[in-house]
């Protein structure tokens, strides 16, 4: 599986608004599923399911603190995902620049036949 293909499950996981909200909350600091449920408009069970999806693709990891399990965002995986998106953006920018250069080529009169009346 290529590096880009390995990101497909990550993007699928991020395709859910609640999972984005969970990651946003974890960006503020580690939190338990119960704490996250208190901050989000979803149940603790729903938060636990979303955390399991995010953990399965490596975006969060559980950390035991005493009897409590807290979750933290995995910065390295998020950075890798961001770099992949930046690479896609740069590739599209190059394509659009090449297309723009063709369209704006000096001396181009539109390339069509002239009309005579």
C-alpha positions as MATLAB code, in Angstrom:
seq = 'XXXXXXXXXXXXXXXXXXXXXXXXXXXXXXXXXXXXXXXXXXXXXXXXXXXXXXXXXXXXXXXXXXXXXXXXXXXXXXXXXXXXXXXXXXXXXXXXXXXXXXXXXXXXXXXXXXXXX';
ca = [
       0.000    0.000    0.000;
       1.437    3.398   -0.968;
       1.804    6.213    1.544;
      -1.059    8.067   -0.130;
      -3.312    5.008   -0.035;
      -2.513    4.580    3.657;
      -4.083    7.990    4.251;
      -7.442    6.965    2.792;
      -8.688    5.549    6.131;
      -7.476    8.721    7.864;
      -9.513   10.902    5.516;
     -12.501    8.583    5.930;
     -12.213    8.945    9.695;
     -11.989   12.716    9.384;
     -15.096   12.771    7.199;
     -17.269   12.888   10.302;
     -18.059   16.247   11.920;
     -18.094   14.803   15.448;
     -14.649   13.269   14.996;
     -13.363   16.680   13.895;
     -14.858   18.131   17.081;
     -13.213   15.391   19.178;
      -9.823   16.127   17.583;
     -10.348   19.845   18.121;
     -11.030   19.238   21.806;
      -7.989   16.980   22.119;
      -5.935   19.756   20.541;
      -6.619   21.712   23.730;
      -5.309   18.846   25.875;
      -5.731   15.196   26.794;
      -9.227   14.189   27.870;
     -11.263   11.134   28.809;
     -14.301   10.012   26.832;
     -16.495   11.232   29.702;
     -14.876   14.672   29.696;
     -15.260   14.923   25.919;
     -18.918   13.897   26.153;
     -19.432   16.723   28.648;
     -18.120   19.231   26.102;
     -19.789   17.823   22.984;
     -23.462   17.276   22.122;
     -23.083   13.472   22.012;
     -23.199   10.650   24.542;
     -20.154    9.113   26.177;
     -20.799    5.899   24.219;
     -20.803    7.823   20.946;
     -17.577    9.600   21.918;
     -16.010    6.220   22.756;
     -16.926    4.913   19.300;
     -15.489    7.999   17.604;
     -12.302    7.687   19.675;
     -11.981    4.049   18.605;
     -12.170    5.058   14.933;
      -9.607    7.831   15.427;
      -7.308    5.477   17.351;
      -7.587    2.790   14.658;
      -6.137    5.188   12.065;
      -3.473    6.507   14.439;
      -4.846   10.004   15.046;
      -5.359    9.559   18.800;
      -3.891    7.277   21.424;
      -5.140    6.216   24.841;
      -3.030    7.063   27.881;
      -3.789    5.519   31.276;
      -3.682    8.056   34.116;
      -4.436    6.186   37.321;
      -7.803    4.504   36.828;
      -8.783    6.839   34.003;
      -8.051    6.468   30.296;
      -7.401    9.765   28.589;
      -6.863   10.311   24.903;
      -4.363   12.519   23.181;
      -4.010   13.605   19.580;
      -1.019   12.082   17.784;
       0.762   15.092   16.367;
       3.059   13.104   14.081;
       0.126   11.441   12.289;
      -1.707   14.751   11.982;
       1.442   16.382   10.575;
       1.876   13.540    8.071;
      -1.726   14.005    6.945;
      -1.215   17.747    6.610;
       1.932   17.247    4.512;
       0.045   14.873    2.218;
      -2.665   17.484    1.677;
      -0.050   20.157    1.012;
       1.573   17.934   -1.632;
      -1.781   17.464   -3.357;
      -2.329   21.221   -3.258;
       1.102   21.921   -4.756;
       0.465   19.416   -7.558;
      -2.827   21.114   -8.407;
      -1.176   24.546   -8.278;
       1.431   23.348  -10.830;
      -1.304   21.986  -13.096;
      -3.302   25.191  -12.898;
      -0.191   27.312  -13.536;
       0.595   25.239  -16.647;
      -2.970   25.618  -17.881;
      -2.915   29.362  -17.191;
       0.352   29.680  -19.151;
      -1.230   27.935  -22.142;
      -4.335   30.104  -22.040;
      -2.401   33.351  -21.605;
       0.335   32.508  -24.135;
       1.515   35.692  -25.905;
       0.415   35.959  -29.499;
      -2.512   33.627  -28.960;
      -5.451   34.946  -30.927;
      -7.880   32.361  -29.708;
      -6.820   29.643  -32.174;
     -10.068   29.695  -34.093;
     -10.802   30.362  -37.763;
     -11.640   33.921  -38.727;
     -15.082   34.790  -39.919;
     -15.672   36.586  -43.168;
     -18.788   38.387  -43.802;
];
